[in-house]
Amino acid sequence: MKEKGLSNSKINVLLLVFVVILSGLGLGFLNTATQPLFPDEEYAFMLVIKQLSFFGIGIVALVLGALIDHNFYKRHIKFMVFITIAFLILTLIPGLGVDVYGARRWIKLGPLTFQPSEFAKLTTIFYLAAVLDNKKDDIRDFYKGVLPPLMLLILIGVFVLLENDFSTTMLIFFVGFILFFLSGVRLVTLLMLGVVGVFGAVGMIFLAPYRIKRLAVLFNPWVDPFGSGWQSIQSMKCFSLGGFWGRGLGESTQKYSALPKGYNDYIFSVIVEESGVITGILMILMYFVIALLGINIAKRCKSRFSYLMAAGISSLMFVQAVLNIGVTAGIFPATGIPLPLVSAGGTSLVVFLFSIGILINISNSSARCELNES
């Protein structure tokens, strides 16, 4: 039976339109957000040019993702997991891993610097989709169907946590939890995993004093206004100064030393200050529509693997966007997670563009199946 609603081709076009708009906003506001960093005109567009070059690489990755049969990842999942874990380990090796503000999340190979944990997010989705598809007959058995993929999920999470990247670890676990739910794991098992996960997260928070401070300033940033609460206060000030319509493009005052990482984790704050809450709302709606389009693609899938893969990618992008925007609005504690397609960061941009390409490939595969059936 033909699926009602938008055709697959229209869904693909809409995905591309919203991706281009968000990426364009990212490049545009990266230019204005980095003005204080490079007052010298000779270097004024250095970060923008760098991000634009990664956008070009990302477009190539998107095209490859759309052209390569997504079942390729299932056939080579063991190799992909091995490579991902190997790179995560390399970040911990002095000389290869780059330490920034106490976090060792990057690998530097000559002129190239990249973040393996961004690839780990996608590899985790590939792996869980493949294994949970293979174990569909045992999925309600904890020891046969749940424990094996859970152990590797924990292993990847531990390596990411060792990089001092607690937020990405929690994001990987949360998306993994969604895939377990969608694969049909028993509710009592999910409840057990949820309880253990919450206690584990609380334990990790109390093992690091700076995480406790971040949690404390979530409820009252003024307990440490010049320390842990500084980013939250300055970010919320952007919302107040910008109002509904914004102060005007390039007119942000917060980006001048007051707001740390205004071009990266807190670029949404600069966007709202300059172009208003209205633009922020429209961006949130775009992420929501992308998630809905991804879910629509997942619902049309004929195979369980394709379904879980599309749902996992859609969940990852939407949850990460919600976390980033929630941090800038003072709803969540500071995480260090970039805004998908918008924040500065080459690895994140390339990975998410590649993910969109995979969604398009899954959509096209479903369309071909529907055509063959009719």
FIFIZA-6148 format. One record per residue (C-alpha): residue in three letters; x, y, z. Coordinates in steps of 0.5 Angstrom, whole numbers, padded with zeros to 4 digits, always signed. Layout:
% FIFIZA-6148
ALAXYZ
...
END
This chain:
% FIFIZA-6148
MET+0000+0000+0000
LYS+0003+0007-0002
GLU+0004+0011+0004
LYS+0000+0017+0005
GLY+0003+0024+0006
LEU+0009+0027+0003
SER+0013+0023-0002
ASN+0020+0021-0001
SER+0023+0025-0006
LYS+0019+0031-0003
ILE+0022+0029+0004
ASN+0029+0029+0002
VAL+0028+0036-0001
LEU+0026+0039+0005
LEU+0031+0035+0009
LEU+0036+0039+0004
VAL+0033+0045+0005
PHE+0033+0046+0012
VAL+0040+0043+0013
VAL+0042+0049+0008
ILE+0039+0054+0012
LEU+0042+0052+0019
SER+0049+0051+0016
GLY+0048+0058+0012
LEU+0046+0061+0019
GLY+0052+0058+0022
LEU+0057+0060+0017
GLY+0053+0067+0017
PHE+0053+0068+0025
LEU+0060+0065+0026
ASN+0063+0071+0022
THR+0060+0076+0027
ALA+0061+0072+0033
THR+0068+0071+0031
GLN+0069+0079+0030
PRO+0072+0080+0037
LEU+0077+0074+0036
PHE+0080+0077+0030
PRO+0080+0085+0030
ASP+0086+0085+0025
GLU+0082+0085+0018
GLU+0088+0080+0015
TYR+0085+0074+0020
ALA+0078+0077+0020
PHE+0075+0071+0016
MET+0080+0065+0018
LEU+0075+0061+0022
VAL+0069+0062+0017
ILE+0074+0060+0012
LYS+0076+0054+0016
GLN+0069+0052+0017
LEU+0067+0053+0010
SER+0072+0048+0008
PHE+0069+0043+0013
PHE+0062+0045+0010
GLY+0065+0043+0003
ILE+0068+0037+0006
GLY+0061+0035+0009
ILE+0057+0036+0002
VAL+0062+0031-0001
ALA+0060+0027+0005
LEU+0053+0028+0005
VAL+0053+0026-0003
LEU+0057+0019-0001
GLY+0052+0018+0005
ALA+0046+0019+0000
LEU+0050+0014-0005
ILE+0053+0009-0001
ASP+0047+0003+0001
HIS+0046+0004+0008
ASN+0047-0004+0009
PHE+0054-0003+0008
TYR+0055-0001+0015
LYS+0052-0007+0017
ARG+0056-0011+0014
HIS+0062-0008+0016
ILE+0060-0006+0023
LYS+0065-0010+0027
PHE+0071-0006+0023
MET+0068+0001+0024
VAL+0067-0001+0032
PHE+0074-0003+0032
ILE+0077+0003+0028
THR+0072+0008+0033
ILE+0075+0005+0039
ALA+0082+0005+0037
PHE+0081+0013+0035
LEU+0078+0014+0042
ILE+0084+0011+0045
LEU+0089+0015+0041
THR+0086+0021+0044
LEU+0088+0019+0051
ILE+0096+0018+0048
PRO+0100+0024+0050
GLY+0103+0027+0043
LEU+0097+0025+0039
GLY+0091+0027+0044
VAL+0090+0035+0044
ASP+0088+0037+0051
VAL+0084+0043+0051
TYR+0081+0046+0058
GLY+0082+0039+0061
ALA+0079+0035+0056
ARG+0083+0031+0051
ARG+0077+0030+0046
TRP+0081+0031+0040
ILE+0087+0028+0036
LYS+0092+0032+0032
LEU+0095+0029+0026
GLY+0100+0034+0022
PRO+0095+0040+0020
LEU+0089+0036+0021
THR+0085+0036+0028
PHE+0079+0032+0029
GLN+0074+0029+0035
PRO+0073+0022+0035
SER+0067+0022+0040
GLU+0063+0025+0034
PHE+0064+0019+0030
ALA+0063+0015+0036
LYS+0056+0017+0036
LEU+0054+0015+0029
THR+0058+0008+0030
THR+0054+0007+0036
ILE+0048+0008+0032
PHE+0050+0003+0027
TYR+0052-0002+0032
LEU+0046-0002+0036
ALA+0041-0002+0029
ALA+0045-0008+0027
VAL+0046-0012+0033
LEU+0038-0011+0035
ASP+0036-0013+0028
ASN+0040-0019+0029
LYS+0037-0020+0036
LYS+0030-0019+0034
ASP+0028-0026+0036
ASP+0031-0025+0043
ILE+0030-0018+0044
ARG+0026-0020+0050
ASP+0031-0024+0054
PHE+0036-0019+0057
TYR+0042-0024+0057
LYS+0041-0026+0050
GLY+0038-0020+0047
VAL+0040-0014+0051
LEU+0046-0015+0055
PRO+0051-0016+0049
PRO+0050-0009+0045
LEU+0049-0006+0052
MET+0056-0008+0054
LEU+0059-0005+0048
LEU+0055+0001+0049
ILE+0058+0002+0056
LEU+0065+0000+0053
ILE+0065+0006+0048
GLY+0062+0011+0053
VAL+0067+0009+0058
PHE+0073+0011+0053
VAL+0069+0018+0051
LEU+0068+0019+0059
LEU+0076+0018+0060
GLU+0077+0024+0055
ASN+0073+0028+0060
ASP+0067+0029+0056
PHE+0061+0027+0061
SER+0056+0030+0056
THR+0057+0026+0050
THR+0057+0020+0054
MET+0051+0021+0057
LEU+0048+0023+0050
ILE+0051+0017+0047
PHE+0047+0013+0053
PHE+0041+0017+0052
VAL+0040+0015+0044
GLY+0042+0008+0046
PHE+0036+0008+0051
ILE+0032+0010+0045
LEU+0034+0005+0040
PHE+0033-0001+0046
PHE+0026+0002+0047
LEU+0024+0002+0039
SER+0027-0005+0038
GLY+0022-0008+0043
VAL+0026-0009+0050
ARG+0021-0010+0055
LEU+0019-0004+0059
VAL+0021-0007+0066
THR+0028-0008+0063
LEU+0028-0001+0060
LEU+0026+0002+0067
MET+0032-0002+0070
LEU+0037+0001+0065
GLY+0034+0008+0067
VAL+0035+0007+0074
VAL+0042+0004+0074
GLY+0043+0010+0068
VAL+0041+0015+0073
PHE+0045+0013+0079
GLY+0051+0012+0075
ALA+0050+0019+0072
VAL+0049+0022+0079
GLY+0055+0018+0081
MET+0060+0021+0076
ILE+0057+0028+0077
PHE+0059+0027+0085
LEU+0066+0025+0083
ALA+0068+0031+0079
PRO+0067+0038+0083
TYR+0066+0042+0077
ARG+0060+0038+0075
ILE+0057+0039+0082
LYS+0058+0047+0081
ARG+0055+0046+0074
LEU+0049+0043+0077
ALA+0049+0048+0083
VAL+0049+0054+0078
LEU+0043+0051+0074
PHE+0039+0053+0080
ASN+0042+0059+0082
PRO+0048+0062+0077
TRP+0049+0067+0082
VAL+0052+0063+0087
ASP+0058+0063+0083
PRO+0057+0069+0078
PHE+0064+0070+0076
GLY+0066+0062+0076
SER+0061+0057+0074
GLY+0055+0061+0073
TRP+0059+0066+0069
GLN+0057+0063+0062
SER+0050+0062+0064
ILE+0049+0069+0066
GLN+0052+0072+0060
SER+0048+0067+0056
MET+0041+0069+0059
LYS+0043+0076+0058
CYS+0044+0075+0051
PHE+0036+0073+0051
SER+0034+0079+0055
LEU+0038+0084+0050
GLY+0036+0081+0044
GLY+0029+0081+0046
PHE+0024+0079+0040
TRP+0027+0082+0034
GLY+0034+0083+0036
ARG+0039+0088+0036
GLY+0041+0088+0029
LEU+0046+0083+0025
GLY+0053+0084+0028
GLU+0051+0089+0034
SER+0052+0083+0039
THR+0055+0086+0045
GLN+0056+0080+0049
LYS+0061+0077+0044
TYR+0066+0082+0046
SER+0069+0078+0052
ALA+0063+0077+0056
LEU+0060+0071+0053
PRO+0066+0065+0053
LYS+0065+0061+0046
GLY+0060+0065+0043
TYR+0062+0062+0036
ASN+0062+0055+0039
ASP+0057+0052+0044
TYR+0054+0059+0045
ILE+0053+0061+0038
PHE+0045+0060+0039
SER+0046+0066+0045
VAL+0049+0071+0040
ILE+0044+0069+0034
VAL+0038+0071+0039
GLU+0042+0077+0041
GLU+0043+0080+0034
SER+0037+0077+0031
GLY+0032+0076+0036
VAL+0028+0070+0040
ILE+0024+0070+0033
THR+0030+0067+0030
GLY+0031+0062+0035
ILE+0024+0060+0035
LEU+0025+0059+0028
MET+0031+0055+0029
ILE+0028+0050+0034
LEU+0022+0049+0029
MET+0027+0047+0024
TYR+0030+0042+0028
PHE+0023+0039+0030
VAL+0021+0039+0023
ILE+0028+0035+0021
ALA+0026+0030+0027
LEU+0019+0029+0024
LEU+0022+0028+0017
GLY+0027+0023+0020
ILE+0022+0019+0024
ASN+0017+0019+0017
ILE+0023+0016+0014
ALA+0024+0011+0019
LYS+0016+0009+0019
ARG+0017+0007+0012
CYS+0023+0003+0012
LYS+0021-0004+0010
SER+0027-0007+0015
ARG+0028-0007+0022
PHE+0036-0005+0021
SER+0034+0001+0017
TYR+0028+0003+0021
LEU+0033+0003+0027
MET+0038+0007+0024
ALA+0034+0013+0021
ALA+0030+0013+0028
GLY+0037+0014+0031
ILE+0040+0019+0027
SER+0034+0023+0028
SER+0034+0022+0035
LEU+0041+0024+0036
MET+0041+0031+0032
PHE+0034+0033+0035
VAL+0037+0031+0042
GLN+0043+0034+0041
ALA+0040+0041+0039
VAL+0035+0041+0045
LEU+0041+0040+0050
ASN+0045+0046+0047
ILE+0039+0050+0046
GLY+0037+0048+0053
VAL+0044+0050+0056
THR+0044+0057+0053
ALA+0037+0058+0056
GLY+0039+0056+0063
ILE+0035+0050+0063
PHE+0040+0045+0063
PRO+0047+0045+0066
ALA+0053+0047+0061
THR+0055+0041+0057
GLY+0060+0043+0052
ILE+0056+0040+0046
PRO+0055+0044+0040
LEU+0049+0046+0036
PRO+0048+0041+0030
LEU+0050+0044+0023
VAL+0051+0051+0026
SER+0057+0051+0032
ALA+0064+0052+0030
GLY+0067+0045+0029
GLY+0069+0041+0023
THR+0068+0034+0025
SER+0061+0035+0028
LEU+0059+0039+0022
VAL+0062+0033+0017
VAL+0059+0028+0021
PHE+0052+0031+0021
LEU+0052+0032+0014
PHE+0054+0025+0013
SER+0048+0023+0017
ILE+0043+0027+0013
GLY+0046+0023+0007
ILE+0045+0017+0010
LEU+0037+0019+0012
ILE+0037+0020+0004
ASN+0039+0014+0002
ILE+0035+0010+0007
SER+0029+0014+0004
ASN+0031+0013-0003
SER+0031+0005-0001
SER+0024+0005+0002
ALA+0022+0009-0005
ARG+0025+0003-0009
CYS+0021-0002-0005
GLU+0015+0001-0005
LEU+0015+0002-0013
ASN+0017-0005-0013
GLU+0011-0007-0009
SER+0006-0003-0014
END
